[in-house]
Amino acid sequence: MGNLGLPELLVILVIALLVFGPGKMPEIGKSLGKGIAEFKKAFSSVEHEKENSPPEPPSKGDAHPK
């Protein structure tokens, strides 16, 4: 489960077309595209901060005495 093929995507598109109508579809697509772009931008920002931050020192509970 989780793999969407062409037939599944076409069924989803037809259902969305029936529910929202052809007039709203471009607006929905534009909003969805903007949302995905914002998500990618935020994710890459977090990854960039993670790469450029200094490593955290281990806490006291992490040290194992020998």
Secondary structure by P-SEA (a helix, b strand, c coil): cccccaaaaaaaaaaaaaaccccaaaaaaaaaaaaaaaaaaaaaaaaaaaaacccccccccccccc
